[in-house]
Amino acid sequence: MIAAVVLAAGASSRMGVAKQTLDLEGVPMLERVLATFRRSKVGRVVVVIGAHADDVRRCVGFADEVIVENKKYAKGMSGSLRIGLKKVGEAEAAFIALGDQPYVRPETVDRMMAAYERTRARIVIPTYRGTRGNPVLFDRSVFPQIERVRGDVGARSVVHRNAAQVLEVEVSDLGVLVDLDTPSDMARRAGFRKRRTLKRA
């Protein structure tokens, strides 16, 4: 079984409001992220919330996801990584996904899973026109390294440490590069949706 850990505990300081609950075409941003994994072959989804936890629980329509709260979210993303990985059970690998990347396609997730199952690479990263994006898939053997990360950082140092065992999977999904961090990002998303539609046509 392959799991996904969705990191959605941040305070959204650059956005100015809770990103997790922002309306994207009638659906809260975090719920749109979760829809990607619901429509994929991922076996378990763990969602780590923290800042705005009450608003997130009230506004986001959760389904079968495992919801955990990082009460120390202000200490950084690494804490959410540790909390999330503890809830993936016996998963052989796990995606680390960002709660502000709502446009990743389910077929991208499935393509990365197929590449992992074929090669057993320690880390699988999607690329769009040669640029690395997210989510990133980590083999269970790498989990202890992720759990040792501290501070307000993700697992980038773990990727660098295992550079020789990274598999890049080229995808036609611009969504792997698009995260919505600021009001300007929100304003530009209409143009992104148009480009994405044209590419799929």
N, C-alpha and C positions, 0 to 999 in steps of 0.2 A: 504494500500500500504506500502511496505517495501522498503526503500532506501539504498543506499550505499554511503559512503563518502570515497573517495580514497585520501590518503595523499601523495602528490608528490611534495612538495614545498622545500624540503631540498637541501642543497648545495652540497651533495655527497662528503664531505671533506675526508672521509676515502677511497672512491673509487678513487678520484683524477680526475675524469671526471663526466659529467652529467649522473647519473645512468638512469634517465628517458628515455634517448635516446640510451642506449647501445643496440647493436644488439644481440638478442637471437634467433638463428636459423632463421635469416632473418626478425625478427620483433622487433621493439623497446620494451624495457622492460615494459614500462608503457602501451603500447598498448596490450601487452600480459596479463597484469593484467586486463585491461578493458574487454578483450575478455571473461574472466571468468564470469564477471557479465552480459555481453551481452547474454551469453548462459544460464543464470540462470533465475529464476522467479522474480528477483528484478525489481521493477517498475521504479525507478529513480536512476541515478548514478551521483554524484557530484564529480568533480575532482578539488582538490586544488593544484595549481601550484604556484611557487614563484621564486626560483633560476633557472636560465637558462630558464626563461619563453619563450623567443623568440625561442630558439632552440627547446623547447618542442612543441610549436605550429607548428613549421615548420616540425618536424620529425615524430610526432605521428599522426596517422590517427584517429581522433576523429569521433564519429558518433552522437548519440543523447545525449551524456553526457552534463551536465551543467558544464561549465568551469569557475572557479573563481580564481582570483590571490591574493595571500597573499603577499603584497609588504613588509610586515614587517616579512618575514620568518626568518630572522636572530634572532628574539627574541624568537623563539622556536615553537615547535609543537603545543602547546596549542592554539596559535592564529589560526592555520589552522583548528583545531577542531571547534572552535567557528564559523569561517567563513563558513565552510562546513555545519554545522548543520543548519545554517540560511537559507540554500538553499534546504533543503529536503522537503519543503512544509508541507503538512498535513500528512506526513508519520507517521505511528503508531510506527515504530521502524526503526533503521538504523544500518547497518554494519559500523564499522570503519575499514578500510582496508589500508594496507601499499602498497605504490607504488613500493616497491622492493621485493614483494612476487609473482613472476610470475607463480608459479606452483600449485596454489590452483585450485582444480577441481570445475566446476560448480555444480556438484551433491553434493559436500560438502556444498556449499552455500544453495542449496535447502533443504538439510537435516536439516540444522540449522533453516531455516525458518519454516519448518514443525514442528520442536520441539517447536519453539516459539509460533506458532499458536495453538498448542495443549495445552501448559502449561501456556502461558502468563508470563513466567519467565522475570524478569527485565533485566537479562544479560544472554546471551547464548555464551558459549566459546567452540570451538572445541578442542578435545584432541586426540593425536596420541600416543598410547601405554602409556596412563596416563599422558602425558606431554601436558600442555596447549599451544595453538598456536593462530594464527590469520587467518582470521578476527574475530572480536568480535561483536556480535549483541546486541544493547542496546535498551530497550524499551523507548518510548518517555518520560515516567515519570522520567527517569534518565538524560535527556538532560540538565536540569538546573544545575545539579551537574557537568557535563562535562564542561559546559560553565563557571563555576567558577574556573576551573583549570588554573594555570598560570605557565609560564616558559617553558623550553624545555623538557616537559614531555607529555606523552599521557594520557590516561584515566585509567592507572593502579590504581591510588589512589581511583578512583570511584569504581573499581572492589573490592578492599579491603574493602571499606566502606559498600558495599552491599553483602558481602561474603555469607550471609545466603540466598540470593536470586539469586545465580548464578546457572545456569544449565549447566553442562558439557555434551557435546555430543561427544562420542567416534566415530572417523572416521578412515577409512583406507587410509587416504590421508596424506602422508609424507609432502606434499607441505605446510601444515599449519605451519610447523616448519622451513621452508627454506626461509630465506631472503638473498639477495645478497648485502652485505655492502662493501666488500673489493675485491681487485684483487684476493686474495686467494679464496674467495667464488666463484668467477667467474670460476677459474681454476678447482674447485671441482664439478661444476655443471654437468659435463659429467657423473661422477659416480652416482650422484643423479638421473639423467634421466634414467640411466640403471637400478638402483634399482626400480625406480618407474614403469618402463615398465615391469619388472619381476613380480612385485606385482600385476599388473593389468592383466597379462596373465592368 
